[in-house]
């Protein structure tokens, strides 16, 4: 995966983390609907997948260096 793709993954991860933060604030002050909670869970799963991908890429780059 080239640097451009890594940047895309990082950008997506950053956006998802920001949305999760906003959702947690909303939950704290007013609760979440079932749909919002489901969206939160889907984002959590995607964040996990992207984090694993970035860690794998980082380890591969370290081995190649």
DSSP file (Angstrom, degrees, kcal/mol; ACC not computed):
  #  RESIDUE AA STRUCTURE BP1 BP2  ACC     N-H-->O    O-->H-N    N-H-->O    O-->H-N    TCO  KAPPA ALPHA  PHI   PSI    X-CA   Y-CA   Z-CA
    1    1 A X              0   0    0      0, 0.0     2,-0.0     0, 0.0     0, 0.0   0.000 360.0 360.0 360.0 130.9    0.0    0.0    0.0
    2    2 A X     >  -     0   0    0      1,-0.1     4,-2.1     4,-0.0     3,-0.3  -0.271 360.0 -98.5 -84.7 173.8    1.5    3.3   -1.0
    3    3 A X  H  > S+     0   0    0      1,-0.2     4,-2.6     2,-0.2     5,-0.2   0.854 121.2  58.4 -60.0 -37.3    1.7    6.5    1.1
    4    4 A X  H  > S+     0   0    0      1,-0.2     4,-1.7     2,-0.2    -1,-0.2   0.911 108.4  45.4 -60.0 -43.1   -1.4    8.0   -0.6
    5    5 A X  H  > S+     0   0    0     -3,-0.3     4,-2.3     2,-0.2    -1,-0.2   0.881 110.7  53.2 -68.8 -38.1   -3.5    5.0    0.5
    6    6 A X  H  X S+     0   0    0     -4,-2.1     4,-2.7     1,-0.2    -2,-0.2   0.917 108.1  51.6 -61.8 -41.9   -2.1    5.1    4.0
    7    7 A X  H  X S+     0   0    0     -4,-2.6     4,-2.6     1,-0.2    -1,-0.2   0.887 108.2  51.5 -61.6 -38.8   -3.1    8.8    4.1
    8    8 A X  H  X S+     0   0    0     -4,-1.7     4,-2.5     2,-0.2    -1,-0.2   0.914 110.2  48.8 -63.9 -42.2   -6.6    7.9    3.0
    9    9 A X  H  X S+     0   0    0     -4,-2.3     4,-2.7     2,-0.2    -2,-0.2   0.934 112.7  47.8 -63.2 -45.6   -6.9    5.3    5.8
   10   10 A X  H  X S+     0   0    0     -4,-2.7     4,-2.8     2,-0.2    -2,-0.2   0.904 111.2  50.9 -62.1 -41.3   -5.7    7.8    8.4
   11   11 A X  H  X S+     0   0    0     -4,-2.6     4,-2.3     2,-0.2    -1,-0.2   0.917 111.9  46.9 -62.7 -43.2   -8.1   10.4    7.1
   12   12 A X  H  X S+     0   0    0     -4,-2.5     4,-2.5     2,-0.2    -2,-0.2   0.926 112.6  50.0 -63.8 -43.5  -11.0    8.0    7.3
   13   13 A X  H  X S+     0   0    0     -4,-2.7     4,-2.5     1,-0.2    -2,-0.2   0.920 110.0  50.4 -61.0 -44.8   -9.9    6.9   10.8
   14   14 A X  H  X S+     0   0    0     -4,-2.8     4,-2.1     1,-0.2    -1,-0.2   0.915 111.3  48.5 -60.6 -43.8   -9.6   10.5   12.0
   15   15 A X  H  X S+     0   0    0     -4,-2.3     4,-2.2     1,-0.2    -2,-0.2   0.907 111.9  48.9 -62.9 -42.6  -13.1   11.3   10.7
   16   16 A X  H  X S+     0   0    0     -4,-2.5     4,-2.4     1,-0.2    -2,-0.2   0.904 110.4  50.4 -64.7 -41.3  -14.6    8.2   12.3
   17   17 A X  H  X S+     0   0    0     -4,-2.5     4,-2.2     2,-0.2    -1,-0.2   0.889 109.8  51.1 -64.9 -38.3  -13.0    9.0   15.7
   18   18 A X  H  X S+     0   0    0     -4,-2.1     4,-2.3    -5,-0.2    -1,-0.2   0.927 110.6  48.7 -63.2 -44.2  -14.3   12.5   15.5
   19   19 A X  H  X S+     0   0    0     -4,-2.2     4,-2.4     1,-0.2    -2,-0.2   0.889 109.5  52.7 -63.4 -39.3  -17.8   11.3   14.8
   20   20 A X  H  X S+     0   0    0     -4,-2.4     4,-2.5     2,-0.2    -1,-0.2   0.911 108.5  50.7 -62.2 -41.6  -17.5    8.8   17.7
   21   21 A X  H  X S+     0   0    0     -4,-2.2     4,-2.1     2,-0.2    -2,-0.2   0.928 111.0  48.1 -61.3 -45.4  -16.5   11.6   20.0
   22   22 A X  H  X S+     0   0    0     -4,-2.3     4,-2.3     1,-0.2    -1,-0.2   0.897 111.7  50.6 -61.6 -40.7  -19.5   13.7   18.9
   23   23 A X  H  X S+     0   0    0     -4,-2.4     4,-2.5     2,-0.2    -2,-0.2   0.900 108.6  51.0 -66.2 -40.9  -21.8   10.7   19.4
   24   24 A X  H  X S+     0   0    0     -4,-2.5     4,-2.1     2,-0.2    -1,-0.2   0.884 110.0  50.2 -64.5 -37.8  -20.5   10.1   22.9
   25   25 A X  H  X S+     0   0    0     -4,-2.1     4,-1.9     2,-0.2    -2,-0.2   0.927 111.1  48.9 -63.6 -44.1  -21.1   13.7   23.9
   26   26 A X  H  X>S+     0   0    0     -4,-2.3     4,-1.8     1,-0.2     5,-0.8   0.890 110.4  51.1 -62.3 -39.7  -24.6   13.5   22.5
   27   27 A X  H  X5S+     0   0    0     -4,-2.5     4,-0.9     3,-0.2    -1,-0.2   0.890 108.5  52.3 -64.5 -39.2  -25.2   10.3   24.5
   28   28 A X  H  <5S+     0   0    0     -4,-2.1    -1,-0.2     1,-0.2    -2,-0.2   0.885 118.3  35.1 -63.8 -39.6  -24.0   12.0   27.6
   29   29 A X  H  <5S-     0   0    0     -4,-1.9    -1,-0.2    -5,-0.1    -2,-0.2   0.588 141.9  -4.0 -97.3 -10.7  -26.3   14.9   27.3
   30   30 A X  H  <5S-     0   0    0     -4,-1.8    -3,-0.2    -5,-0.2    -2,-0.2   0.459  93.2-111.2-160.1  -2.3  -29.4   13.3   25.8
   31   31 A X     << -     0   0    0     -4,-0.9     2,-0.4    -5,-0.8    -3,-0.1  -0.081  31.8 -92.0  86.1 168.8  -29.1    9.7   25.0
   32   32 A X        -     0   0    0     -5,-0.1     2,-0.1    -4,-0.0    -9,-0.0  -0.929  25.4-125.0-123.4 145.4  -29.0    7.9   21.6
   33   33 A X     >  -     0   0    0     -2,-0.4     4,-2.4     1,-0.1     5,-0.2  -0.360  37.6-103.3 -75.2 168.1  -31.7    6.4   19.5
   34   34 A X  H  > S+     0   0    0      1,-0.2     4,-2.5     2,-0.2     5,-0.2   0.894 124.0  52.5 -60.9 -39.7  -31.3    2.8   18.5
   35   35 A X  H  > S+     0   0    0      2,-0.2     4,-2.5     1,-0.2    -1,-0.2   0.921 109.3  48.4 -62.6 -44.3  -30.3    3.9   15.0
   36   36 A X  H  > S+     0   0    0      1,-0.2     4,-2.4     2,-0.2    -2,-0.2   0.897 111.8  50.0 -63.3 -39.7  -27.6    6.2   16.4
   37   37 A X  H  X S+     0   0    0     -4,-2.4     4,-2.3     2,-0.2    -2,-0.2   0.907 110.3  50.0 -65.1 -41.1  -26.3    3.4   18.6
   38   38 A X  H  X S+     0   0    0     -4,-2.5     4,-2.3     2,-0.2    -2,-0.2   0.906 110.8  49.5 -62.7 -42.2  -26.2    1.0   15.7
   39   39 A X  H  X S+     0   0    0     -4,-2.5     4,-2.5     2,-0.2    -2,-0.2   0.906 109.4  52.8 -62.0 -41.4  -24.3    3.6   13.7
   40   40 A X  H  X S+     0   0    0     -4,-2.4     4,-2.3     1,-0.2    -2,-0.2   0.918 109.7  48.0 -59.0 -45.1  -21.9    4.0   16.6
   41   41 A X  H  X S+     0   0    0     -4,-2.3     4,-2.1     2,-0.2    -1,-0.2   0.887 110.2  51.2 -66.1 -39.7  -21.3    0.2   16.7
   42   42 A X  H  X S+     0   0    0     -4,-2.3     4,-2.1     1,-0.2    -1,-0.2   0.915 111.3  48.3 -64.1 -41.5  -20.7    0.0   12.9
   43   43 A X  H  X S+     0   0    0     -4,-2.5     4,-2.9     2,-0.2    -2,-0.2   0.901 108.3  55.1 -63.9 -39.4  -18.1    2.9   13.2
   44   44 A X  H  X S+     0   0    0     -4,-2.3     4,-2.1     1,-0.2    -2,-0.2   0.913 108.9  47.5 -59.4 -43.4  -16.5    1.1   16.1
   45   45 A X  H  X S+     0   0    0     -4,-2.1     4,-2.3     2,-0.2    -1,-0.2   0.904 112.6  48.7 -64.4 -41.3  -16.0   -2.0   14.0
   46   46 A X  H  X S+     0   0    0     -4,-2.1     4,-2.7     2,-0.2     5,-0.2   0.895 109.1  53.3 -66.8 -39.4  -14.6    0.0   11.1
   47   47 A X  H  X S+     0   0    0     -4,-2.9     4,-2.4     2,-0.2    -1,-0.2   0.917 109.1  49.9 -59.9 -43.3  -12.2    1.9   13.4
   48   48 A X  H  X S+     0   0    0     -4,-2.1     4,-2.4    -5,-0.2    -2,-0.2   0.946 111.2  48.3 -60.0 -49.0  -11.0   -1.5   14.7
   49   49 A X  H  X S+     0   0    0     -4,-2.3     4,-2.1     1,-0.2    -2,-0.2   0.912 113.2  47.1 -59.9 -44.1  -10.4   -2.7   11.1
   50   50 A X  H  X S+     0   0    0     -4,-2.7     4,-2.6     2,-0.2    -1,-0.2   0.875 110.5  52.6 -66.8 -37.1   -8.6    0.4   10.1
   51   51 A X  H  X S+     0   0    0     -4,-2.4     4,-2.4    -5,-0.2    -2,-0.2   0.923 109.5  48.5 -64.5 -44.0   -6.4    0.3   13.2
   52   52 A X  H  X S+     0   0    0     -4,-2.4     4,-2.4     2,-0.2    -2,-0.2   0.917 111.5  51.2 -60.8 -43.2   -5.4   -3.2   12.5
   53   53 A X  H  X S+     0   0    0     -4,-2.1     4,-2.5    -5,-0.2    -2,-0.2   0.930 110.8  47.1 -60.9 -47.1   -4.6   -2.3    8.9
   54   54 A X  H  X S+     0   0    0     -4,-2.6     4,-2.4     1,-0.2    -1,-0.2   0.894 112.0  50.3 -64.3 -39.6   -2.4    0.6    9.9
   55   55 A X  H  X S+     0   0    0     -4,-2.4     4,-2.4     2,-0.2    -1,-0.2   0.908 110.9  49.5 -64.0 -40.8   -0.6   -1.5   12.5
   56   56 A X  H  X S+     0   0    0     -4,-2.4     4,-2.3     2,-0.2    -2,-0.2   0.919 111.8  48.3 -63.4 -44.1    0.0   -4.1    9.9
   57   57 A X  H  X S+     0   0    0     -4,-2.5     4,-2.3     1,-0.2    -2,-0.2   0.894 111.1  51.1 -63.4 -39.6    1.3   -1.6    7.4
   58   58 A X  H  X S+     0   0    0     -4,-2.4     4,-2.3     2,-0.2    -2,-0.2   0.918 110.4  48.1 -64.4 -44.0    3.6   -0.1   10.0
   59   59 A X  H  X S+     0   0    0     -4,-2.4     4,-2.0     1,-0.2    -1,-0.2   0.890 111.9  50.5 -64.2 -39.2    5.1   -3.4   10.9
   60   60 A X  H  X S+     0   0    0     -4,-2.3     4,-1.8     1,-0.2    -2,-0.2   0.902 110.6  48.7 -65.1 -41.1    5.6   -4.2    7.2
   61   61 A X  H  X S+     0   0    0     -4,-2.3     4,-1.3     1,-0.2    -2,-0.2   0.885 109.9  52.4 -66.3 -38.8    7.4   -0.9    6.7
   62   62 A X  H  < S+     0   0    0     -4,-2.3    -1,-0.2     1,-0.2    -2,-0.2   0.896 110.3  47.9 -63.7 -40.2    9.6   -1.5    9.8
   63   63 A X  H  < S+     0   0    0     -4,-2.0    -1,-0.2     1,-0.2    -2,-0.2   0.844 111.4  50.7 -69.4 -33.2   10.6   -4.9    8.5
   64   64 A X  H  <        0   0    0     -4,-1.8    -1,-0.2     1,-0.2    -2,-0.2   0.737 360.0 360.0 -76.1 -22.2   11.4   -3.5    5.0
   65   65 A X     <        0   0    0     -4,-1.3    -1,-0.2    -3,-0.1    -2,-0.2   0.472 360.0 360.0 -78.9 360.0   13.5   -0.7    6.5
